[in-house]
Amino acid sequence: MAKEKLLEVVDLQTHFFTEEGTVKAVNKVSFTLYRGETLGIVGESGSGKSVTSLSILQLVAQPPGKIVGGQIIYYPKGEEAIDLLQLTEKEMQHYRGNEIAMIFQEPMTSLNPVFKCGAQVAEAIILHQKVSKAEAKKITIDLFEKVQLPNPERIFNSYPHQLSGGQKQRVMIAMAMSCNPNVLIADEPTTALDVTVQKAILDLMNDLKRDIDASVIFITHDLGVIAEIADQVLVMFKGKIVEQGDVGDIFLNPQHPYTKGLLACRPPLDFRLNKLPVVGDFMDFKKNEKGEFEITKTEKTIQEVVTQFKVNPSSRVERQKHLESQSPILQVKNLKTWFPSKKNFFGKTLEWVKAVDDISFDVYPGETLGLVGESGCGKTTLGRSLLKLVKAEEGEVIFDGKNIYDLSEKEMRNMRKHMQIIFQDPYSSLNPRMTIGNAIMEPMQVHNILANNEERKAKVIELLETVSLEAKYFNRYPHEFSGGQRQRICIARALALNPKFIICDESVSALDVSVQAQVLNLLMDLRERFQFTYIFISHDLSVVKFMSDRMIVMNQGKIEEMGDADEIYNHPKKEYTQKLINAIPKGRKKDLEIRLKNKGN
């Protein structure tokens, strides 16, 4: 049966006019979305995928952005085709949200913080469906049930800050689905979510797509997610489409080196690597005299690149024996960190949230211990309790032979130079008014490391070069860097005090898979060069498996499972661990072949 066109983009061009010149964010992009299909658009930050979606809805900020050419042809059922770019703003309002809806990347910034969630969804229904407030409320609560939100009445009357990340994303999906659109654009709807929440949202979107017979444009940097949901795939790079085709063709037989790089840089699950491949292993690119990117390709296959980084299993066994032959650098004994959740009139605590509940483990010098679990399992609170950033109720944290909970404030301040943390969000952990050079130098000044600021500046420049940043960045501010660069700055700041022990708290969760691979490789390289000891916290079990020697799986404040990282992945003992593993978007050849076979049947 012939496919029915629903949306056709022809030679779309969207430019941004800046002080540094014209940026061709979308450069003659063409594709077709068919009725009932999911089209995946994949690429790194800056590839133009989000600007393409915003251009379809004519939401590009003017100035500095402007759609300078092309056509966006929409085919309503039983009506004549319409070029959306020829419509006035008032005419476009009929299609925006009603026929073509969008789920934005960050639900917290997309939802108005001063209005209740239910009112925000009901507003869209009243606007497009011309129903009463009571009817709109009923439709909204029905939608909240459809997207599997717990207690829809409570969610209707809740403000965005009262919901978890996954719940806010479901509210956004309900809002997008409220008018039964023909086209649903999902822009990175699962970025930085737990793998279990991500899987639930992907399954939910598939179900809702079938229920309202919609077509989906799914935008992401993660090809593992695309393998689970898409029928057709576009790969974008620097504003252009470099490869497109059926999901099976793109995954099983990629042609462009950029596609190969994106596929190769996600941590593998079937074997262990000592270094992740990156896009640069497959291609190089530079600007020519016209300001356009020229690509130098290599003919290497993914297999050829990956094979050179494979770890010999026997060397891992020897490494673990060596690590465990030493005295632990960190001993955690019966640690409890509780927070009061309910108090009576006199301030007496009646109920507690047991974020960390009687946990014990050791960490050896030079080891990476992975800490994995869903949001709310207590892993971040545990990490902060180990550094005394959150005070524990009971237990001991013995670092270098000293219980940090017995130390005075002054003694603890001296101890902190040996214990550092890399936070999840690099932007919020850097002072926006301080240059990155001064941000890295500040802890050196506090702890009187080196004789003067001249020597410290030289050390900062050395650290910037260690994390693959240039010395000229010293006087720049955090907003002038990409997410991956800001994370490197935070790593440089953590290294400034020559620590023995570093906690990485979700330090790569919101990064593109290609940038994530570079940061993970950097952390691995620094561990080998400086013999650092890491606790690596993440909800992504594939990343933790790549980084870690041993792994702890946490659930509701307790340890579910602890042991060798490969052993836990290959032979999980607990049902909770199995659930985490099954939720990982695998994108493996055999998994995709099974999916395509089931789809064909």
C-alpha angles and dihedrals in degrees: 000000000000116000116247116229116231104167130011124189114197123191093328114191123187118175133186117212109212137165088259093054139271118328113204095210092170113026116190097318119180131180142138128231114205126208113271095011134115115226114199119208112194135180144110126286107289094029091114099247097124093042088053090056093045089050091056089058092036091238096134109131111249114233118049093023128057137170101233102177150356138060134272106198119193121196110205114196111268093359137094120274116265129207101221091201090065094057125101118241090257092051091047091057089069091060099036108089093353102065101004116035133179137211107206125220101245113040095190092061093039095054118071106244094211097054128069116252094242093053091052093054093042090053091063091048093050091047097052105025100040095225131145123267091253092052091046090052091051091049090048093051090048089052091049088054090049092053089049099244112166115245098000093197090058092046090050089059096040128101118232094254089060093063133074122247092260092049092050089051090053090052088054090050090050090051092050092048094045095098097038094245123203092220124039117191112199112191110198091319094171103039113136093003123128113269090244093051089044091053091048091052093047090050090046093052091049091051094047091047089058093044096056097026092238131160119230134213103199115194121195144135091224115090089188089067092045090055090059099047115019133091096185127025134205119192113205129196126176093343097313136095108245097176138007137172146100115336089244093054094047094049102036098037111019114182106186119073091226090058090048090051093051091048094047100046098068111096108262120235102203098059141010128256129194089211133021119234114245133201089261090066089066104033145005126211137188138169118264127212091279091056093250124130118253117199124213107200132204122208094223118132122228089249093054092052096043095047093063091059099048117126121230106238092220091057089056091053090051091048092052092048090052093048094050093047088070129078112264116262089205129032120185115194125188093325117188125183112177131175124205110246101174131028133181126233091277094052096255112147112244100174134025136204103224097210093165112022118189100318126175131178143132131234122204127216111273093013128127111216114194120215114196137173144110124292109286095028091114101251097126092044089051091051092050092045089056089059094041090243085125116035117237121222095218142355139058134276107194113192119179090347096309127104102229090206089064093053124102120237091261093048090048091052089056090047092053094073087068094047119055137170133210106207127220098245110046094189096058092044092056122074105244091210095053124078113241091244091059091043090058093042096049098079089048089055092047092053095038094240112171125005103272145353093269091061090043091053090053088051091050091052089050089051092049090053090047089059092044098258125128126251090235089070091071094099098041125106127238095254090062092068136074121245093261092049091049090052089053089051090054090049090051090051091051089051094049093088096046092241124195094211132036130185113207106200110197086315095163103029098108098038128106111263090247094050089041089056091052093050093046090049089050092052091048092048092049091050090056094043099045102022093237122179114224138194103198113200120195144137089220107090094192091059092045091049091053094048103038139082092191131013138211119202111205129198127174094345096310136094110257096180138355132185146080110354095228092045093052091049095046097039110022112184100194127067091227092057090048089053091053092049094047090052094058111109096236104184089192121155095245093047092050092047090053091049093049091046092051090047090052091051 
